[in-house]
Amino acid sequence: MMRRQQWFTLVEIVLSITVFAVLIAVVFTTYNRMLNIKVNVEARQTLIDRSYFLMEKLQVMMADYTIDYEEYYDRSIVWCDSDGAWGTWGHNGYCDNFTYYGNGYSNQDSQPIYCSSVWASTGTISMTDCLGSRSAEPQWYLSYAATFVDMHNDVDTVSGVIGDEDDEDLGIGAVAVAGPVSELYLISYDGTKRLFLRRSLVDEMDWNNDGAIVSSEQLYSIQQLQLQWVDAGYDHTFAWGWAFDGVIDTWRCDAEIWYDYCSGWYPTSSNEIANTYRSAWYQFPAQNDPRIDLFGSDITVSDWEIMIAPDADYALAWADDVKQISPFVTINLTAKLYAENWAHRIGDVQVENFSLPLQTTFAMKQFYR
């Protein structure tokens, strides 16, 4: 007797296929979810690592520097933007107006304008103008320190009112920092190096083509510029054949870092010194200065604000009790993932939600004068 062959019924086949499909869907869903979790964890960790690396790098860079009140005073004169605002910086992330790093402007001698309570003293301005509103032009280096000294009048046989016995250190001078700032100006303790940091827009694009550019689609980097001091000679005017006196007259970008941009130029005539050396060599546009990005394109600094205290150099303002606090710098920033590198991995909406606010305060030491 032959045994009858058994086959699956249609219902059993459909049920099996359905169960198999459900299992496959569960497996793929779980797998994709695990991949998403992995990518999200990687994204979050990248944001944390890069952000803390930036703050650690700032801490290391600032270890040998303190607040550069001279540059902040110069900034308070020329303001941040063309509208005459102190704390307003544009879409580019930094101040549009150029301070010339203490190089003044080409029609001045390379020395600060000193202050005197004796009106119309040669080579000085009145104390009222010195402490109040100056013309909105870049100042020469040490113009800020000059606001704390009353030169009075010419009381000796040497020409001019500067450096004679009636000069009076008042201990009270101009305010250098008028509020929150977008750029950090530092000077080394020995006074031979200056370090400037700013937030700068490097790139932006509508990566998801939705017609709008959000903060994660703007690449803002923190950029570094280092300056070295320049001796303009005994008469402080870059005169041809000058003798060096070891006095810091002005500044230029540091050739040790950017050799191609900052070295190799030597004047060949007094005309070059008076014109080219001062105007062309030093006074190049701020946005074209050779600067170094402190990090790559994984993250963008969407918000950046700096608080400086006290608002005047406490060593110079020795007669002002309010200024007698240890100087410090507080940096507030918000870091985000940059959409170009992350939107295709975690999604357009998700990348905008990845942000990390940070606040760090750096205690600064006194500038050695």
PyMOL commands that set and color helices and strands:
alter all, ss='L'
color gray80, all
select helices_A, chain A and resi 10-64+69-78+100-102+127-131+143-146+215-217+259-262+270-282+286-288+321-323+339-346+348-353
alter helices_A, ss='H'
color red, helices_A
select strands_A, chain A and resi 65-67+114-116+124-126+149-150+168-169+183-188+193-204+218-230+250-253+292-293+299-309+328-337+355-363
alter strands_A, ss='S'
color yellow, strands_A
deselect
rebuild
show_as cartoon
